[in-house]
Amino acid sequence: MIKSIPKSKFLEGLKLCEDNSQRLFDLAQQAFKNREFIASFIIGFASWDEIGKAFLILENWDKGHIDERTWEKQFKSHYHKIKLARLRSDQYLTEDLLSNSMFKNVPPKIEIVLDEEHIKKVINARTDCLYVNYDFKGEKWKSPLEIRNPDELAALMICMVWDSAAALRREKEKIGLI
């Protein structure tokens, strides 16, 4: 028999995902302020992943449970959670998001094209920030210790986390959770 998470535990899961996402984002901000741009991006990615997990819980709301197969296939897939968080998020950033001093050098409007290539780029950026890798096309080693453009990482983080968190709040409002 396949085990499942009952709907009675969905609210607890949503709250835990939101709280953990906020905790991780706060840590990402602190790392950014300390000019630890790679760490900031990696932690920000994890924050976005948690928002995607919350969206998956909401997607299963009407179904009334989350079975173990769904958990393994969707909830453990970074790609699936990131894609869902991106789908549910605004296409343009709002001024209130940009008021955060962390993002003061980021252009006021950043359009994100929602396609497979963009999702892969974000996931690859996370990998590049974590691991030493070899670029066969460029015939050189890539290291996370190389300094990246902090404005680019900040822009990716805004797109990843803040607009997805706002979209999650709107989805919860739609179904009467807040």
C-alpha positions as CSV (number, residue, x, y, z in Angstrom):
1,M,0.0,0.0,0.0
2,I,1.3,3.4,-0.9
3,K,1.6,5.8,2.0
4,S,0.5,9.4,1.6
5,I,0.4,12.8,3.4
6,P,-3.2,13.6,4.3
7,K,-4.8,17.0,3.6
8,S,-5.0,17.6,7.3
9,K,-1.2,18.0,7.3
10,F,-1.0,20.3,4.3
11,L,-1.3,23.6,6.3
12,E,1.6,22.5,8.5
13,G,3.7,21.7,5.5
14,L,2.9,25.0,3.8
15,K,3.9,26.9,7.0
16,L,7.1,25.0,7.3
17,C,8.0,25.6,3.7
18,E,7.3,29.3,4.0
19,D,9.2,29.7,7.2
20,N,12.2,27.8,5.9
21,S,12.1,29.8,2.7
22,Q,12.2,33.0,4.6
23,R,14.9,31.8,6.9
24,L,17.0,30.8,3.9
25,F,16.4,34.1,2.2
26,D,17.4,36.0,5.3
27,L,20.7,34.0,5.3
28,A,21.1,34.7,1.6
29,Q,20.7,38.4,2.2
30,Q,23.3,38.3,5.0
31,A,25.8,36.4,2.8
32,F,25.2,39.0,0.1
33,K,25.9,41.9,2.5
34,N,29.1,40.1,3.5
35,R,30.0,40.0,-0.2
36,E,29.8,36.2,-0.3
37,F,27.9,36.2,-3.6
38,I,28.2,32.6,-4.4
39,A,26.9,31.5,-1.0
40,S,24.1,34.0,-1.3
41,F,23.0,32.6,-4.6
42,I,23.1,29.0,-3.4
43,I,21.1,29.7,-0.3
44,G,18.7,31.8,-2.3
45,F,18.2,28.9,-4.7
46,A,17.3,26.7,-1.7
47,S,14.8,29.3,-0.6
48,W,13.2,29.3,-4.0
49,D,13.1,25.5,-4.0
50,E,11.1,25.6,-0.7
51,I,8.6,28.0,-2.3
52,G,8.2,25.6,-5.2
53,K,7.5,22.9,-2.6
54,A,4.7,25.0,-1.1
55,F,3.2,25.5,-4.5
56,L,3.2,21.7,-5.0
57,I,1.3,21.3,-1.8
58,L,-1.3,23.8,-3.1
59,E,-1.5,21.9,-6.4
60,N,-2.5,18.8,-4.5
61,W,-5.1,20.6,-2.4
62,D,-8.1,19.4,-4.3
63,K,-6.7,15.9,-4.6
64,G,-6.7,15.8,-0.8
65,H,-3.4,13.9,-0.3
66,I,0.2,13.6,-1.6
67,D,1.2,10.0,-2.2
68,E,4.7,8.7,-1.9
69,R,5.2,8.4,-5.7
70,T,4.2,12.0,-6.2
71,W,6.6,13.0,-3.4
72,E,9.5,11.2,-5.0
73,K,8.7,12.4,-8.6
74,Q,7.8,16.0,-8.0
75,F,8.8,17.2,-4.5
76,K,12.3,15.9,-4.7
77,S,12.9,17.3,-8.2
78,H,14.6,20.7,-8.2
79,Y,13.6,21.2,-11.8
80,H,9.9,20.6,-11.1
81,K,9.8,22.9,-8.1
82,I,11.7,25.7,-9.7
83,K,9.6,25.5,-12.9
84,L,6.4,25.6,-10.8
85,A,7.6,28.5,-8.7
86,R,8.5,30.4,-11.9
87,L,5.2,29.6,-13.6
88,R,3.3,31.0,-10.6
89,S,5.4,34.2,-10.3
90,D,5.0,37.6,-11.8
91,Q,6.8,38.2,-15.1
92,Y,8.1,41.6,-13.9
93,L,9.5,42.7,-10.7
94,T,7.7,45.4,-8.7
95,E,9.2,48.5,-7.1
96,D,8.7,47.2,-3.5
97,L,11.0,44.2,-4.2
98,L,13.7,46.5,-5.5
99,S,13.5,48.8,-2.5
100,N,15.6,46.3,-0.6
101,S,19.2,47.7,-0.5
102,M,20.6,44.3,-1.5
103,F,19.3,44.9,-5.0
104,K,20.0,48.6,-5.4
105,N,22.2,48.2,-8.5
106,V,19.7,45.9,-10.3
107,P,17.7,47.5,-13.2
108,P,14.2,48.4,-12.2
109,K,12.5,46.0,-14.6
110,I,13.8,42.5,-15.4
111,E,11.8,40.4,-17.8
112,I,12.2,36.7,-17.3
113,V,11.4,34.5,-20.3
114,L,9.7,31.4,-18.9
115,D,11.1,28.6,-20.9
116,E,13.1,25.4,-20.4
117,E,16.4,27.2,-21.2
118,H,15.9,29.7,-18.4
119,I,15.1,27.1,-15.8
120,K,18.1,25.1,-16.8
121,K,20.3,28.2,-16.7
122,V,19.3,28.9,-13.1
123,I,19.9,25.3,-12.0
124,N,23.2,25.3,-13.9
125,A,24.2,28.5,-12.1
126,R,23.5,26.8,-8.8
127,T,25.7,23.9,-9.9
128,D,28.5,26.2,-11.0
129,C,28.4,28.0,-7.6
130,L,28.8,24.7,-5.8
131,Y,31.2,22.5,-7.8
132,V,34.4,22.6,-9.7
133,N,33.6,21.6,-13.3
134,Y,35.3,21.3,-16.7
135,D,34.0,23.3,-19.6
136,F,34.7,21.1,-22.6
137,K,33.6,23.8,-25.1
138,G,35.9,26.5,-23.5
139,E,38.5,23.8,-22.7
140,K,39.1,25.2,-19.2
141,W,38.2,24.5,-15.6
142,K,35.4,26.4,-13.9
143,S,35.6,27.0,-10.2
144,P,33.1,28.4,-7.7
145,L,35.9,30.3,-6.2
146,E,36.0,32.6,-9.2
147,I,34.2,35.9,-8.4
148,R,30.9,36.2,-10.2
149,N,29.1,39.4,-11.1
150,P,27.2,40.2,-7.9
151,D,24.5,42.2,-9.7
152,E,23.7,39.2,-11.9
153,L,23.4,36.9,-8.9
154,A,21.2,39.5,-7.1
155,A,19.0,39.7,-10.2
156,L,18.6,36.0,-10.4
157,M,17.8,35.8,-6.7
158,I,15.1,38.5,-7.0
159,C,13.5,36.6,-9.8
160,M,13.9,33.3,-7.9
161,V,12.6,34.2,-4.5
162,W,10.8,37.4,-4.0
163,D,8.3,37.3,-6.8
164,S,7.6,33.6,-6.1
165,A,6.9,34.3,-2.5
166,A,4.4,37.1,-3.5
167,A,2.8,34.7,-5.9
168,L,2.5,32.0,-3.2
169,R,0.7,34.5,-0.9
170,R,-1.8,35.3,-3.7
171,E,-2.5,31.6,-4.3
172,K,-3.1,31.1,-0.6
173,E,-5.5,34.1,-0.6
174,K,-7.4,32.6,-3.5
175,I,-8.2,29.5,-1.6
176,G,-8.9,31.3,1.6
177,L,-5.9,30.3,3.6
178,I,-5.0,33.9,4.5
